[in-house]
Amino acid sequence: DRGFMDSIYFTDPLGLLIELASYRFEPPIGCSHADVMIRAHRIRVARGDHHIDRIHLADAIEELVARRQDSLSEDRAPKDPYARG
């Protein structure tokens, strides 16, 4: 339905349209859904995209984790486990 949530629509016996919706993501520990959505929105706007999609959510979560979680390494990029050096 939307890039950041799944929805199911149905009509009750009296004709009322009902939507059941859930986010497609779980926020990182220490963050709220709103934290992720705000960051994803900023990423979307910076890229000039029309709507928040899964890639914006993934990038937002990655940024939030990188900012909030300490690391012993200054460079958090993936490494080659077979590299010699």
Backbone as a printed PyTorch tensor [residue, N CA C, xyz], in Angstrom:
tensor([[[  0.8290,  -1.1920,   0.0000],
         [  0.0000,   0.0000,   0.0000],
         [  0.8660,   1.2460,   0.0000]],

        [[  1.7200,   1.3870,   0.9990],
         [  2.6460,   2.5140,   1.0710],
         [  4.0490,   1.9460,   1.2270]],

        [[  5.0410,   2.7820,   0.9940],
         [  6.4120,   2.2990,   1.0840],
         [  6.8540,   1.9430,   2.4840]],

        [[  6.1610,   2.4440,   3.4900],
         [  6.5990,   2.2120,   4.8650],
         [  5.6120,   1.4030,   5.6880]],

        [[  4.4780,   1.0290,   5.1000],
         [  3.5010,   0.2410,   5.8610],
         [  2.7110,  -0.6760,   4.9410]],

        [[  2.1760,  -1.7240,   5.5310],
         [  1.2690,  -2.6340,   4.8380],
         [ -0.1290,  -2.3860,   5.3670]],

        [[ -1.1090,  -2.4540,   4.4810],
         [ -2.5000,  -2.2180,   4.8790],
         [ -3.4060,  -3.2840,   4.2910]],

        [[ -4.4470,  -3.5990,   5.0330],
         [ -5.5180,  -4.4730,   4.5650],
         [ -6.8100,  -3.6920,   4.7380]],

        [[ -7.6120,  -3.6630,   3.6880],
         [ -8.8870,  -2.9460,   3.7250],
         [-10.0260,  -3.9490,   3.6360]],

        [[-11.0630,  -3.7110,   4.3980],
         [-12.2760,  -4.5100,   4.2540],
         [-13.4720,  -3.6850,   4.7010]],

        [[-14.6370,  -4.1420,   4.3260],
         [-15.8790,  -3.4460,   4.6570],
         [-16.6610,  -4.2860,   5.6500]],

        [[-17.1350,  -3.6530,   6.7140],
         [-17.9340,  -4.3820,   7.6990],
         [-19.3620,  -4.5390,   7.1660]],

        [[-20.1990,  -5.3350,   7.8460],
         [-21.5620,  -5.5850,   7.3560],
         [-22.4160,  -4.3270,   7.1740]],

        [[-22.0830,  -3.2380,   7.8560],
         [-22.8570,  -2.0090,   7.7060],
         [-22.2830,  -1.0850,   6.6270]],

        [[-21.2240,  -1.5380,   5.9470],
         [-20.6550,  -0.7650,   4.8560],
         [-19.5110,   0.1460,   5.2420]],

        [[-19.0650,   0.0970,   6.4970],
         [-17.9610,   0.9360,   6.9540],
         [-16.6350,   0.3610,   6.4440]],

        [[-15.8360,   1.1850,   5.7750],
         [-14.5280,   0.7590,   5.2920],
         [-13.5320,   0.8100,   6.4480]],

        [[-12.8380,  -0.2910,   6.6750],
         [-11.8810,  -0.4000,   7.7790],
         [-10.5050,  -0.7130,   7.1990]],

        [[ -9.4900,  -0.0360,   7.7300],
         [ -8.1110,  -0.2810,   7.3210],
         [ -7.3310,  -0.7860,   8.5290]],

        [[ -6.6590,  -1.9170,   8.3620],
         [ -5.7070,  -2.4130,   9.3560],
         [ -4.3250,  -2.1540,   8.7750]],

        [[ -3.5000,  -1.4370,   9.5010],
         [ -2.1910,  -1.0540,   8.9760],
         [ -1.0980,  -1.3880,   9.9840]],

        [[  0.0810,  -1.7270,   9.4520],
         [  1.2390,  -1.9720,  10.3150],
         [  2.4990,  -1.4900,   9.6050]],

        [[  3.4550,  -1.0110,  10.3950],
         [  4.7280,  -0.5850,   9.8290],
         [  5.4570,  -1.7900,   9.2630]],

        [[  6.2950,  -1.5550,   8.2670],
         [  7.0970,  -2.6200,   7.6590],
         [  8.4400,  -2.7790,   8.3640]],

        [[  8.6580,  -2.0830,   9.4490],
         [  9.9650,  -2.1030,  10.1000],
         [  9.8040,  -2.0510,  11.6090]],

        [[ 10.8440,  -2.4910,  12.2850],
         [ 10.9630,  -2.3350,  13.7300],
         [ 12.0790,  -1.3270,  13.9650]],

        [[ 11.8420,  -0.3120,  14.7590],
         [ 12.9100,   0.6650,  15.0040],
         [ 14.0330,   0.0380,  15.8320]],

        [[ 15.2540,   0.5430,  15.6760],
         [ 16.3560,   0.0400,  16.4990],
         [ 16.0930,   0.3110,  17.9800]],

        [[ 16.7470,  -0.4380,  18.8180],
         [ 16.6130,  -0.2510,  20.2620],
         [ 16.9990,   1.1830,  20.6080]],

        [[ 16.1620,   1.8290,  21.3920],
         [ 16.4100,   3.2020,  21.7940],
         [ 15.8360,   4.2390,  20.8490]],

        [[ 15.2210,   3.7990,  19.7680],
         [ 14.6100,   4.7090,  18.7910],
         [ 13.1180,   4.4100,  18.6970]],

        [[ 12.3620,   5.3930,  18.2810],
         [ 10.9250,   5.2040,  18.0790],
         [ 10.6300,   5.0830,  16.5830]],

        [[  9.4030,   4.6770,  16.2720],
         [  8.9780,   4.6610,  14.8730],
         [  9.0940,   6.0660,  14.2810]],

        [[  8.7670,   7.0740,  15.0890],
         [  8.8450,   8.4610,  14.6190],
         [ 10.2810,   8.8510,  14.2700]],

        [[ 11.2620,   8.4010,  15.0600],
         [ 12.6670,   8.6960,  14.7530],
         [ 13.0350,   8.1760,  13.3660]],

        [[ 12.6230,   6.9470,  13.0860],
         [ 12.9250,   6.3350,  11.7890],
         [ 12.1990,   7.0750,  10.6680]],

        [[ 10.9230,   7.3870,  10.8740],
         [ 10.1350,   8.0500,   9.8350],
         [ 10.6740,   9.4540,   9.5240]],

        [[ 11.0680,  10.1950,  10.5480],
         [ 11.6150,  11.5390,  10.3260],
         [ 12.9110,  11.4580,   9.5220]],

        [[ 13.7920,  10.5400,   9.9120],
         [ 15.0630,  10.3900,   9.1870],
         [ 14.8080,   9.9150,   7.7570]],

        [[ 13.8920,   8.9580,   7.5750],
         [ 13.5670,   8.4560,   6.2310],
         [ 12.9900,   9.5700,   5.3620]],

        [[ 12.1710,  10.4200,   5.9520],
         [ 11.6040,  11.5540,   5.2090],
         [ 12.7100,  12.4940,   4.7390]],

        [[ 13.6500,  12.8000,   5.6060],
         [ 14.7500,  13.6990,   5.2350],
         [ 15.6020,  13.0920,   4.1170]],

        [[ 15.8350,  11.7890,   4.1990],
         [ 16.5930,  11.0980,   3.1480],
         [ 15.8270,  11.1660,   1.8290]],

        [[ 14.5350,  10.9100,   1.8730],
         [ 13.6910,  10.9510,   0.6740],
         [ 13.7350,  12.3300,   0.0270]],

        [[ 13.5700,  13.3790,   0.8310],
         [ 13.5740,  14.7500,   0.3070],
         [ 14.9300,  15.0770,  -0.3120]],

        [[ 16.0140,  14.7000,   0.3630],
         [ 17.3580,  14.9790,  -0.1460],
         [ 17.6040,  14.3000,  -1.4920]],

        [[ 17.0080,  13.1410,  -1.7020],
         [ 17.1830,  12.4050,  -2.9630],
         [ 16.1700,  12.8150,  -4.0250]],

        [[ 15.1910,  13.6170,  -3.6380],
         [ 14.1830,  14.0620,  -4.5930],
         [ 13.1650,  13.0000,  -4.9580]],

        [[ 12.9990,  12.0030,  -4.1060],
         [ 12.0350,  10.9280,  -4.3770],
         [ 10.6250,  11.3570,  -3.9920]],

        [[  9.6460,  10.7040,  -4.5980],
         [  8.2400,  11.0790,  -4.4220],
         [  7.6820,  10.6660,  -3.0620]],

        [[  8.0380,   9.4740,  -2.5880],
         [  7.4740,   8.9650,  -1.3360],
         [  8.5180,   8.1240,  -0.5980]],

        [[  8.2780,   7.9040,   0.6760],
         [  9.1690,   7.0650,   1.4750],
         [  9.0020,   5.6240,   1.0230]],

        [[ 10.1250,   4.9780,   0.7260],
         [ 10.1010,   3.5800,   0.3080],
         [ 11.0460,   2.7790,   1.2010]],

        [[ 11.1380,   1.4990,   0.9400],
         [ 11.9250,   0.6050,   1.8010],
         [ 13.3930,   1.0130,   1.8850]],

        [[ 13.9590,   1.4930,   0.7850],
         [ 15.3650,   1.8950,   0.8030],
         [ 15.5910,   3.0800,   1.7390]],

        [[ 14.6340,   3.9930,   1.8030],
         [ 14.7590,   5.1350,   2.7130],
         [ 14.7080,   4.6620,   4.1680]],

        [[ 13.8280,   3.7080,   4.4490],
         [ 13.7370,   3.1510,   5.8070],
         [ 15.0370,   2.4590,   6.1920]],

        [[ 15.5670,   1.6380,   5.2810],
         [ 16.8090,   0.9110,   5.5670],
         [ 17.9580,   1.8800,   5.8320]],

        [[ 18.0680,   2.9010,   5.0010],
         [ 19.1400,   3.8840,   5.1890],
         [ 18.9530,   4.6830,   6.4780]],

        [[ 17.7170,   5.0050,   6.8180],
         [ 17.4310,   5.7350,   8.0580],
         [ 17.8130,   4.8990,   9.2720]],

        [[ 17.4420,   3.6300,   9.2660],
         [ 17.7700,   2.7420,  10.3890],
         [ 19.2800,   2.5920,  10.5080]],

        [[ 19.9580,   2.4350,   9.3780],
         [ 21.4170,   2.3130,   9.4020],
         [ 22.0650,   3.5620,  10.0000]],

        [[ 21.5890,   4.7360,   9.6200],
         [ 22.1390,   5.9850,  10.1650],
         [ 21.8720,   6.1160,  11.6590]],

        [[ 20.6660,   5.7730,  12.0820],
         [ 20.3330,   5.8760,  13.5050],
         [ 21.1920,   4.9370,  14.3430]],

        [[ 21.4040,   3.7210,  13.8660],
         [ 22.2310,   2.7600,  14.6000],
         [ 23.6780,   3.2460,  14.6490]],

        [[ 24.1820,   3.7420,  13.5320],
         [ 25.5760,   4.2120,  13.4880],
         [ 25.7990,   5.3730,  14.4500]],

        [[ 24.8050,   6.2400,  14.6030],
         [ 24.9430,   7.3900,  15.5090],
         [ 24.8170,   7.0000,  16.9710]],

        [[ 23.9940,   6.0050,  17.2700],
         [ 23.6750,   5.6870,  18.6630],
         [ 24.5210,   4.5650,  19.2480]],

        [[ 25.1470,   3.7740,  18.3950],
         [ 25.8610,   2.6070,  18.8910],
         [ 27.3600,   2.8280,  18.7720]],

        [[ 28.0750,   2.6730,  19.8930],
         [ 29.5230,   2.8220,  19.8870],
         [ 30.1680,   1.6780,  19.1180]],

        [[ 31.3610,   1.9540,  18.6110],
         [ 32.1190,   0.9500,  17.8860],
         [ 33.5880,   1.1130,  18.2330]],

        [[ 34.3200,   0.0160,  18.2460],
         [ 35.7580,   0.0750,  18.4830],
         [ 36.5040,   0.4760,  17.2190]],

        [[ 35.8210,   0.4480,  16.1010],
         [ 36.4210,   0.7760,  14.8210],
         [ 35.9290,   2.1330,  14.3380]],

        [[ 36.8570,   2.9710,  13.8410],
         [ 36.4440,   4.2580,  13.2810],
         [ 35.7370,   4.0760,  11.9470]],

        [[ 36.1640,   3.0730,  11.1880],
         [ 35.5730,   2.7840,   9.8840],
         [ 34.6100,   1.6120,  10.0440]],

        [[ 33.3160,   1.8870,   9.9150],
         [ 32.3010,   0.8500,  10.1240],
         [ 31.9260,   0.1250,   8.8370]],

        [[ 32.6520,   0.3950,   7.7550],
         [ 32.3410,  -0.2320,   6.4730],
         [ 32.6760,  -1.7260,   6.5170]],

        [[ 32.0290,  -2.5310,   5.6640],
         [ 32.3310,  -3.9610,   5.6160],
         [ 33.7930,  -4.1900,   5.2360]],

        [[ 34.3730,  -5.2210,   5.7680],
         [ 35.7740,  -5.5490,   5.5150],
         [ 35.8810,  -6.8920,   4.7970]],

        [[ 37.0220,  -7.0800,   4.1250],
         [ 37.3320,  -8.3590,   3.4900],
         [ 37.9780,  -9.2490,   4.5470]],

        [[ 37.3040, -10.3270,   4.9570],
         [ 37.8610, -11.1610,   6.0230],
         [ 39.1100, -11.9270,   5.5920]],

        [[ 39.3910, -11.9800,   4.2840],
         [ 40.5400, -12.7330,   3.7850],
         [ 41.7120, -11.8310,   3.4130]],

        [[ 41.5530, -10.5310,   3.5950],
         [ 42.6260,  -9.5940,   3.2460],
         [ 43.7930,  -9.7620,   4.2050]],

        [[ 44.9920,  -9.6520,   3.6600],
         [ 46.1930,  -9.7360,   4.4980],
         [ 46.7060,  -8.3270,   4.7380]],

        [[ 47.1120,  -8.0990,   5.9210],
         [ 47.6290,  -6.7570,   6.1440],
         [ 47.7620,  -6.4760,   7.5230]]])
